[in-house]
């Protein structure tokens, strides 16, 4: 996929990867609290080990500049995600939904991960196929909505692919993206139009909240990378579906079990690619 002359080699001390791998391997023998394994430590160590493996991967290291690849191709999607900061992990949670079923200990554990959809999760190929029908409309004013934006890497990617689109980011906590906007802009994001950021609670908000945000617009591309529970995904789909354009694509990430439920409840085609589900309009 990536030629050896098209990138640069990222460096990280080999002993760091070895140390973190050892930490994971020795998980059960980590110091315990009240006779229990410190699961927060295990989660943090697991995330760090994955981050190190990603950064040390020869394939990841030689990913070149996005300009080396055809816009919208799998290679371009991976390169652009990396260009805008790429993989990041252990991002501390701030605001959460009052309906979030997780315990305080679970919410403190590990933190959040982002910038990982195209390369780490391997979604680039499926994204490129389903984005292809929209590429002839790249310069039109499409409406792109992403739910679960973390630091805004995805928003920056969509703004590069669709430079005149309305890029709308929804999240329960906008602070991570707001703090990262200057960096994303310094890398060329949002050159034509600034992103719109709105607070959205996937476990509580419905179609009226989406209508308030859209102000009459219809969604051409929708990406749900928020709270990955089946309950949150279905409630979000209920909020979004009345506002989809006649020709749309709707990506739902990181849940391998939700496709059947979506197919039963919503009038659309449903394709499952492991942890990625893609919805589109049914043929007339």
C-alpha positions in Angstrom: 0.0 0.0 0.0 2.7 2.4 0.9 6.0 2.6 -1.0 9.3 2.7 1.0 10.3 6.0 -0.5 7.2 7.9 0.4 7.5 8.5 4.1 9.8 9.0 7.0 10.8 6.7 9.8 9.4 7.5 13.3 11.7 6.8 16.1 10.9 5.5 19.6 13.3 3.8 21.9 13.0 0.0 21.5 13.3 -0.5 25.2 10.0 1.5 25.7 8.1 -1.0 23.7 9.8 -3.9 25.5 9.0 -2.4 28.9 5.4 -1.8 28.1 5.0 -5.3 26.6 6.5 -6.7 29.7 4.0 -4.7 31.8 1.1 -6.3 29.8 2.6 -9.8 30.1 2.9 -9.4 33.8 -0.6 -8.1 34.3 -1.8 -10.5 37.0 1.3 -9.8 39.1 0.9 -6.0 39.1 0.5 -4.4 42.5 -3.0 -5.0 43.9 -5.3 -2.7 45.8 -7.6 -4.3 48.4 -6.6 -7.7 47.0 -7.7 -6.8 43.4 -5.7 -6.2 40.3 -5.4 -2.5 39.6 -7.5 -2.6 36.4 -6.9 1.1 35.7 -3.2 0.4 35.5 -3.8 -2.5 33.2 -6.0 -0.5 30.9 -3.4 2.3 30.8 -0.6 -0.1 30.1 -2.6 -1.8 27.4 -3.3 1.5 25.6 0.3 2.5 25.9 1.5 -0.8 24.5 -0.8 -0.4 21.5 0.4 3.1 20.9 4.0 2.0 20.9 3.3 -0.9 18.6 1.5 1.5 16.2 4.3 4.1 16.2 7.0 1.5 15.7 5.2 -0.3 12.9 7.3 -0.1 9.7 4.2 0.2 7.7 2.8 3.1 9.7 6.2 4.8 9.7 6.5 5.1 5.9 3.1 6.6 5.3 3.8 9.7 3.2 2.2 13.0 2.7 -1.5 12.9 1.7 -0.6 14.7 -1.6 1.1 11.5 -2.7 -2.2 9.7 -3.0 -5.5 10.0 -4.8 -8.0 11.9 -2.7 -10.5 9.6 -1.1 -8.4 6.5 -1.6 -7.6 4.2 1.3 -4.0 5.4 1.2 -5.1 9.0 1.3 -7.5 8.5 4.2 -4.7 6.8 6.2 -2.2 9.5 5.4 -4.6 12.3 6.1 -5.6 10.9 9.4 -1.9 10.7 10.4 -1.2 14.2 9.0 -3.7 15.6 11.5 -2.2 13.9 14.5 -3.0 10.3 14.0 -3.3 7.9 16.9 -3.8 9.2 20.4 -4.8 7.4 23.6 -5.5 7.8 27.3 -7.4 11.1 26.7 -9.0 11.9 30.0 -12.8 11.9 30.1 -14.5 15.1 31.2 -18.2 15.6 30.8 -20.3 12.5 30.5 -24.0 11.9 30.0 -26.1 11.7 33.2 -27.5 8.5 31.7 -24.1 6.9 31.2 -24.4 3.4 32.8 -20.7 3.1 33.6 -19.5 3.4 37.2 -17.2 6.2 38.3 -14.3 3.7 38.4 -15.0 2.6 34.8 -15.2 6.2 33.6 -11.8 7.0 35.3 -10.2 3.9 33.7 -8.0 4.1 30.7 -9.2 7.2 29.0 -10.4 7.6 25.4 -8.7 6.8 22.1 -8.9 8.6 18.8 -7.3 9.1 15.4 -7.4 5.3 14.9 -10.2 4.6 12.4 -8.4 4.4 9.1 -5.1 2.7 10.0 -5.5 0.9 13.4 -9.0 -0.3 12.9 -8.5 -0.9 9.2 -11.6 0.9 8.1 -9.9 2.8 5.2 -10.8 0.4 2.5 -14.5 0.3 3.3 -14.6 4.0 3.8 -12.9 4.6 0.4 -15.5 2.4 -1.4 -18.5 4.1 0.2 -17.1 7.6 -0.2 -16.4 7.1 -3.9 -19.9 8.2 -5.1 -19.5 11.5 -3.2 -16.1 12.4 -4.8 -17.6 14.0 -7.9 -19.4 16.3 -5.5 -16.2 17.2 -3.5 -16.5 20.9 -4.2 -20.2 21.1 -3.4 -21.6 22.3 -0.1 -22.4 18.9 1.4 -23.3 18.4 5.1 -21.1 16.1 7.0 -21.9 15.2 10.6 -19.6 13.3 12.9 -20.7 12.1 16.4 -17.9 11.6 18.8 -15.1 13.9 17.7 -12.6 13.8 20.5 -9.7 16.0 19.3 -11.3 16.7 15.9 -9.0 14.6 13.7 -11.9 13.2 11.8 -13.4 16.6 11.2 -10.1 17.8 9.8 -10.0 14.8 7.5 -13.5 15.5 6.2 -12.7 19.2 5.7 -9.8 18.2 3.5 -11.8 15.8 1.4 -14.9 18.1 1.1 -13.4 21.6 1.5 -16.7 23.5 0.9 -18.8 21.2 3.1 -20.5 22.1 6.4 -18.5 20.1 8.8 -20.5 19.5 12.0 -19.1 17.9 15.1 -21.2 16.5 17.9 -20.0 15.4 21.3 -21.0 15.4 25.0 -17.6 17.1 25.7 -16.2 19.6 23.1 -13.3 20.7 25.1 -10.7 18.3 23.6 -11.5 19.4 20.0 -11.7 23.1 21.0 -8.2 22.9 22.5 -6.9 21.1 19.3 -8.4 23.4 16.7 -5.3 25.7 16.3 -3.1 22.6 15.7 -5.5 21.3 13.1 -5.8 24.6 11.3 -2.0 24.9 11.3 -2.0 21.6 9.4 -4.3 23.0 6.8 -7.7 22.0 8.1 -10.9 24.1 7.7 -9.2 26.4 5.2 -12.6 27.4 3.5 -15.1 26.9 6.3 -14.7 26.6 10.1 -16.3 23.5 11.7 -19.5 23.7 13.7 -19.3 22.2 17.2 -22.4 21.3 19.2 -23.0 19.5 22.4 -25.0 16.3 21.8 -25.8 13.6 24.3 -26.2 10.3 22.5 -28.1 8.7 25.4 -30.6 11.6 25.7 -30.9 13.8 22.7 -33.3 13.0 19.8 -34.5 14.2 16.4 -35.4 17.7 17.7 -31.9 18.4 18.8 -30.5 17.3 15.4 -33.1 19.6 13.7 -32.0 22.5 15.9 -28.4 22.0 14.8 -29.1 21.4 11.1 -31.5 24.3 10.6 -33.1 22.7 7.6 -30.0 21.0 6.1 -29.9 17.3 5.2 -27.0 15.0 6.2 -25.0 13.6 3.2 -22.4 11.8 5.3 -22.8 10.8 8.9 -20.2 9.1 11.1 -21.0 7.7 14.5 -17.7 7.2 16.5 -19.2 8.2 19.8 -20.4 5.9 22.6 -20.2 2.5 21.0 -22.9 0.7 23.0 -25.8 -0.7 21.0 -28.2 1.4 23.0 -26.4 4.6 22.2 -26.0 3.7 18.5 -29.7 2.9 18.0 -30.8 6.1 19.9 -28.5 8.2 17.8 -29.8 6.6 14.6 -33.3 7.4 15.6 -32.3 11.0 16.0 -30.4 11.2 12.7 -32.6 9.2 10.3 -35.3 11.8 9.8 -32.6 14.3 8.7 -30.6 12.2 6.1 -30.4 13.3 2.5 -31.9 11.1 -0.2 -28.4 9.9 -1.1 -26.5 9.4 2.1 -23.9 7.2 3.7 -23.9 6.5 7.4 -20.8 4.9 9.1 -21.1 3.4 12.5 -17.8 2.3 14.1 -16.6 -0.1 16.7 -19.6 -2.3 17.3 -19.8 -5.7 15.6 -23.2 -6.6 17.0 -25.5 -3.7 16.0 -26.0 -4.4 12.2 -29.1 -6.7 12.7 -30.8 -4.4 15.0 -30.3 -1.5 12.6 -31.6 -3.5 9.7 -34.8 -4.3 11.6 -35.5 -0.7 12.7 -34.4 1.6 9.8 -35.2 1.8 6.1 -31.8 1.4 4.6 -29.3 -1.0 3.3 -27.0 -2.3 6.0 -23.5 -3.7 5.4 -21.3 -5.1 8.1 -17.5 -5.1 7.9 -16.6 -6.6 11.3 -16.7 -3.7 13.8 -17.8 -1.2 11.0 -21.4 -1.0 9.8 -22.3 1.1 6.8 -25.9 2.2 6.0 -27.2 3.7 2.8 -30.5 4.3 1.0 -32.5 1.4 -0.3 -32.8 1.1 -4.1 -36.0 2.5 -5.4 
